[in-house]
Amino acid sequence: MHTNLTPVSSNNIHLSYPNGFIAASCLEKRSQEIKLADGGIKVEECWFEGICVVYSIANATQSFSISFNYPKPCRVMFFALDGKIEADLDRTVIRINKDNSSSASTIDLNANISLHTNSTMLAICIDELFIEKLSAQGTLPADVKKHYDYLTKKDLTAKAQVISKNILDNGQTPYIKRLLLEAGVVDLLIRLHQPEETNLHPPFSSTDKARLLEAKNIVEQNIKQPCSLMELSRKTGLNDFKLKKGFKALFGNTVFGHLAELRMNHAHKLLKDGRSVSEVAESVGYKNAHHFTAAFKKHFDILPSKVGKLMVILMGYLAWM
């Protein structure tokens, strides 16, 4: 695994790990820091067989970018302990706010993480062999390897904070620190794969669920010219209550919240491909480019005109490496 940390300035940190996170002793530790005139960023790392834990705290007026690359199958978990971070995993951009978390299982990890001003992140990368061991023991579901979707939960941050405290606690012996970190990571994995509580949601029949899925598909296929709620109700045969409440209960977002996420993620991809702001605004259904710019800035905390420029800088930097 190779990790490159690059702030907007010319300073950078290059981090690398052995294959499978195999440690020379029971636990490997490393601390890196970039100091700038307006603050800086500090990165604390621990790794041992099958697990790598990275704690990053950015305290500056500028944003920082961390890139993760791991050529083997793994699961990666991101936590925003403070502020806001964004994880760009090739085809999907995941926004993570304070008290929120996201997890992705991937065959070939290639992620770019943006830490916004005054943000704290915990990232945990777990090799597939470690996941397989837990599955064989019955600790995780037997079909855990099939979970290659993006999972998001809001009730794991307290557990992540405990892991962060253990990373920062220099009074522990390496052996005790490893035991605590491994136990914390396993606890997170177990909780991540627990089924969501459904008894708090209003009951919906299988027919209603099928219609809600149809509504979701209609939204996703018409991001440029979306239906109104009234049109969506008519097309799916759902009344207003079931459409609004059911959509939020089953998909974790409102109809228009889901539409906004789709538009912004698609816009981000088009901008990375070099399309102009006006082109992209029109492609995702905005008649006014200024309204699109405001929405994009609110969503990603960056102007859309900057995305293409950042990609040019990044490609130049990768070519130089």
C-alpha positions as CSV (number, residue, x, y, z in Angstrom):
1,M,0.0,0.0,0.0
2,H,1.3,3.5,-0.9
3,T,-0.2,6.6,0.6
4,N,0.6,10.1,-0.6
5,L,-0.4,13.1,1.4
6,T,-0.3,16.4,-0.4
7,P,-1.6,19.8,0.8
8,V,-2.2,22.6,-1.5
9,S,1.3,23.8,-0.8
10,S,4.4,22.1,-2.3
11,N,5.0,20.2,0.9
12,N,4.1,16.5,0.8
13,I,4.5,13.2,2.7
14,H,4.9,9.8,1.1
15,L,3.9,6.8,3.2
16,S,4.3,3.2,2.2
17,Y,3.3,-0.1,3.9
18,P,4.4,-3.7,3.5
19,N,2.1,-6.1,1.7
20,G,-0.6,-7.3,4.0
21,F,0.5,-4.8,6.6
22,I,2.9,-7.3,8.1
23,A,4.8,-5.6,10.9
24,A,8.4,-6.3,11.9
25,S,7.3,-6.5,15.5
26,C,3.9,-6.9,17.0
27,L,3.0,-3.3,16.0
28,E,4.5,-0.7,13.7
29,K,4.0,3.0,14.4
30,R,4.8,6.1,12.5
31,S,4.2,9.8,13.0
32,Q,4.4,12.4,10.2
33,E,3.7,16.1,10.3
34,I,3.5,19.1,7.9
35,K,3.8,22.5,9.4
36,L,2.5,25.6,7.6
37,A,2.3,29.2,8.4
38,D,-1.4,28.9,9.2
39,G,-1.3,25.5,11.0
40,G,-0.6,22.1,9.4
41,I,-1.5,18.5,9.5
42,K,-0.3,15.6,11.6
43,V,-0.7,11.9,10.7
44,E,-0.4,9.1,13.2
45,E,-0.3,5.5,11.9
46,C,-0.3,2.0,13.3
47,W,-0.3,-1.2,11.4
48,F,0.0,-4.9,12.1
49,E,-0.9,-8.1,10.4
50,G,-3.9,-7.4,8.1
51,I,-4.9,-4.0,9.5
52,C,-3.6,-0.4,9.0
53,V,-5.1,2.5,11.0
54,V,-4.4,6.1,10.0
55,Y,-5.4,9.1,12.2
56,S,-5.1,12.5,10.5
57,I,-5.8,15.9,12.0
58,A,-5.7,19.0,9.8
59,N,-5.7,22.4,11.4
60,A,-5.2,25.1,8.8
61,T,-7.1,27.4,6.6
62,Q,-6.4,25.2,3.5
63,S,-7.6,21.8,2.6
64,F,-5.4,18.7,2.4
65,S,-5.6,15.7,0.2
66,I,-4.6,12.1,1.0
67,S,-4.4,9.4,-1.7
68,F,-4.8,5.7,-0.8
69,N,-3.7,2.9,-3.2
70,Y,-3.9,-0.8,-2.3
71,P,-3.7,-3.4,-5.1
72,K,-5.3,-6.2,-3.0
73,P,-8.9,-6.8,-2.1
74,C,-9.7,-4.9,1.2
75,R,-12.3,-3.1,3.1
76,V,-11.7,0.5,4.0
77,M,-13.6,2.6,6.6
78,F,-13.6,6.4,6.9
79,F,-14.7,8.4,9.9
80,A,-15.0,12.2,10.1
81,L,-14.4,12.8,13.8
82,D,-14.5,16.5,13.3
83,G,-15.2,18.8,10.3
84,K,-15.8,17.3,6.9
85,I,-14.0,14.9,4.6
86,E,-14.7,13.5,1.1
87,A,-13.7,10.2,-0.3
88,D,-13.4,9.8,-4.1
89,L,-13.3,6.1,-4.9
90,D,-13.0,6.2,-8.6
91,R,-16.7,6.0,-9.6
92,T,-18.3,7.3,-6.4
93,V,-17.7,10.4,-4.2
94,I,-18.7,9.9,-0.6
95,R,-19.3,12.9,1.6
96,I,-18.6,12.2,5.3
97,N,-19.5,14.8,8.0
98,K,-18.9,14.8,11.7
99,D,-20.5,11.9,13.5
100,N,-20.9,10.0,10.2
101,S,-18.9,7.1,8.7
102,S,-18.6,5.3,5.5
103,S,-17.3,1.9,4.5
104,A,-16.4,0.4,1.1
105,S,-15.2,-3.0,0.1
106,T,-13.1,-2.9,-3.0
107,I,-10.9,-5.2,-5.1
108,D,-8.4,-2.5,-6.0
109,L,-8.5,0.5,-3.7
110,N,-7.7,3.8,-5.4
111,A,-9.1,6.6,-3.2
112,N,-8.5,10.3,-2.9
113,I,-9.5,11.8,0.4
114,S,-10.0,15.5,0.9
115,L,-9.8,16.9,4.5
116,H,-11.4,20.3,4.7
117,T,-10.1,23.0,7.0
118,N,-10.0,21.9,10.7
119,S,-11.0,18.3,10.1
120,T,-10.0,15.1,11.8
121,M,-10.2,11.7,10.0
122,L,-9.8,8.1,11.0
123,A,-9.2,5.7,8.2
124,I,-9.0,1.9,8.6
125,C,-7.9,-0.4,5.8
126,I,-8.4,-4.2,6.4
127,D,-6.8,-6.8,4.1
128,E,-9.2,-9.4,2.7
129,L,-7.3,-12.2,4.4
130,F,-8.2,-10.8,7.8
131,I,-11.8,-10.5,6.7
132,E,-11.8,-14.1,5.5
133,K,-10.3,-15.3,8.9
134,L,-13.1,-13.6,10.8
135,S,-15.7,-15.0,8.4
136,A,-14.3,-18.5,8.9
137,Q,-14.5,-18.1,12.6
138,G,-18.1,-17.1,12.4
139,T,-17.4,-13.6,13.7
140,L,-18.6,-12.1,10.4
141,P,-21.3,-13.4,8.0
142,A,-20.3,-16.2,5.7
143,D,-21.2,-14.0,2.6
144,V,-19.3,-11.0,3.9
145,K,-17.1,-11.0,0.7
146,K,-20.2,-10.3,-1.4
147,H,-20.6,-6.9,0.3
148,Y,-18.8,-4.8,-2.3
149,D,-21.3,-1.9,-2.0
150,Y,-20.9,1.3,0.0
151,L,-22.2,1.1,3.5
152,T,-22.8,4.2,5.6
153,K,-23.8,4.3,9.3
154,K,-24.1,7.1,11.8
155,D,-23.8,5.1,15.0
156,L,-20.1,4.0,14.8
157,T,-18.3,7.3,15.5
158,A,-18.1,6.7,19.3
159,K,-16.3,3.4,18.6
160,A,-14.0,5.1,16.1
161,Q,-13.1,7.7,18.7
162,V,-12.0,5.0,21.1
163,I,-9.7,3.6,18.4
164,S,-8.3,7.1,17.9
165,K,-7.6,7.5,21.6
166,N,-5.7,4.2,21.6
167,I,-3.6,5.3,18.7
168,L,-2.7,8.6,20.5
169,D,-2.1,6.9,23.9
170,N,1.7,6.6,24.2
171,G,1.5,5.1,27.7
172,Q,0.5,1.7,26.4
173,T,2.9,-1.1,25.5
174,P,2.9,-2.1,21.8
175,Y,1.3,-5.4,22.6
176,I,-1.6,-3.9,24.6
177,K,-2.1,-1.2,21.9
178,R,-2.3,-3.9,19.2
179,L,-4.8,-5.9,21.2
180,L,-7.0,-2.8,21.8
181,L,-6.8,-1.7,18.2
182,E,-7.6,-5.1,16.8
183,A,-10.5,-5.5,19.2
184,G,-11.9,-2.1,18.2
185,V,-11.6,-2.8,14.5
186,V,-13.3,-6.2,14.8
187,D,-16.1,-4.5,16.8
188,L,-16.6,-2.0,14.1
189,L,-16.8,-4.7,11.4
190,I,-19.4,-6.6,13.4
191,R,-21.5,-3.5,13.9
192,L,-21.1,-2.5,10.3
193,H,-22.6,-5.8,9.1
194,Q,-25.4,-5.9,11.6
195,P,-28.8,-5.5,9.9
196,E,-30.4,-2.1,10.4
197,E,-33.3,-1.9,12.8
198,T,-36.5,-2.0,10.8
199,N,-39.2,-1.8,13.5
200,L,-38.8,2.0,13.7
201,H,-39.9,2.4,10.1
202,P,-43.5,2.4,9.0
203,P,-44.5,-1.0,7.5
204,F,-44.5,-1.3,3.7
205,S,-45.7,-4.2,1.7
206,S,-43.6,-5.9,-0.9
207,T,-45.7,-4.1,-3.5
208,D,-44.9,-0.8,-1.9
209,K,-41.2,-1.6,-1.8
210,A,-41.2,-2.6,-5.5
211,R,-42.9,0.7,-6.3
212,L,-40.4,2.7,-4.2
213,L,-37.5,1.0,-6.0
214,E,-39.2,2.0,-9.3
215,A,-39.4,5.6,-8.0
216,K,-35.7,5.4,-7.2
217,N,-34.9,4.2,-10.7
218,I,-37.0,6.9,-12.3
219,V,-35.1,9.6,-10.3
220,E,-31.8,8.1,-11.3
221,Q,-32.7,7.9,-15.0
222,N,-33.9,11.5,-15.1
223,I,-31.4,13.7,-13.3
224,K,-31.5,16.3,-16.1
225,Q,-35.3,16.6,-16.2
226,P,-36.6,15.2,-12.9
227,C,-40.2,14.4,-12.2
228,S,-42.1,16.4,-9.6
229,L,-43.3,14.5,-6.5
230,M,-46.8,14.5,-8.0
231,E,-45.6,13.0,-11.2
232,L,-43.5,10.4,-9.4
233,S,-46.6,9.4,-7.3
234,R,-48.7,9.1,-10.4
235,K,-46.1,7.0,-12.3
236,T,-45.5,4.6,-9.4
237,G,-49.0,4.5,-8.0
238,L,-47.8,5.6,-4.5
239,N,-49.6,8.1,-2.5
240,D,-47.6,11.2,-1.2
241,F,-47.1,9.7,2.3
242,K,-45.7,6.4,1.2
243,L,-43.5,8.0,-1.4
244,K,-41.9,10.5,1.0
245,K,-41.7,8.4,4.1
246,G,-41.0,5.1,2.3
247,F,-38.2,6.6,0.1
248,K,-36.4,8.0,3.2
249,A,-36.9,4.8,5.2
250,L,-35.6,2.4,2.5
251,F,-32.9,4.5,0.9
252,G,-31.8,6.8,3.7
253,N,-32.4,10.0,1.8
254,T,-35.3,12.1,0.6
255,V,-36.3,12.0,-3.1
256,F,-34.8,15.4,-3.8
257,G,-31.8,14.7,-1.5
258,H,-31.0,11.6,-3.6
259,L,-31.4,13.6,-6.8
260,A,-29.0,16.3,-5.5
261,E,-26.4,13.6,-4.6
262,L,-26.7,12.0,-8.1
263,R,-26.4,15.4,-9.8
264,M,-23.4,16.5,-7.8
265,N,-21.5,13.2,-8.2
266,H,-22.2,13.1,-11.9
267,A,-21.1,16.8,-12.2
268,H,-17.9,16.0,-10.3
269,K,-17.0,13.2,-12.8
270,L,-17.7,15.4,-15.8
271,L,-15.6,18.2,-14.4
272,K,-12.7,15.8,-13.8
273,D,-13.0,14.8,-17.5
274,G,-12.4,18.4,-18.5
275,R,-15.9,19.6,-19.3
276,S,-16.7,23.3,-18.8
277,V,-18.8,24.5,-15.9
278,S,-21.6,25.7,-18.2
279,E,-21.7,22.3,-20.0
280,V,-21.8,20.4,-16.8
281,A,-24.5,22.6,-15.3
282,E,-26.7,22.0,-18.4
283,S,-25.9,18.2,-18.3
284,V,-27.2,17.8,-14.8
285,G,-30.3,19.9,-15.2
286,Y,-29.3,23.4,-14.1
287,K,-30.6,26.2,-16.4
288,N,-28.5,28.8,-14.5
289,A,-24.7,28.1,-14.2
290,H,-24.6,30.4,-11.1
291,H,-27.1,28.3,-9.3
292,F,-25.1,25.2,-10.2
293,T,-21.9,26.7,-8.9
294,A,-23.5,27.7,-5.6
295,A,-25.0,24.1,-5.2
296,F,-21.7,22.5,-6.1
297,K,-19.7,24.7,-3.7
298,K,-22.1,23.9,-0.9
299,H,-21.9,20.2,-1.6
300,F,-18.1,19.8,-2.1
301,D,-16.8,23.0,-0.5
302,I,-14.9,23.7,-3.7
303,L,-15.8,25.8,-6.8
304,P,-16.5,23.6,-9.8
305,S,-14.0,25.6,-11.9
306,K,-11.3,24.4,-9.6
307,V,-11.9,20.7,-10.1
308,G,-10.4,20.4,-13.6
309,K,-7.4,22.5,-12.5
310,L,-6.7,20.2,-9.5
311,M,-6.9,17.2,-11.8
312,V,-4.3,18.7,-14.1
313,I,-2.0,19.4,-11.1
314,L,-2.6,15.9,-9.8
315,M,-1.8,14.2,-13.1
316,G,1.3,16.3,-13.4
317,Y,2.4,15.3,-9.9
318,L,1.7,11.6,-10.6
319,A,3.7,11.8,-13.9
320,W,6.6,13.4,-12.0
321,M,6.5,10.5,-9.4
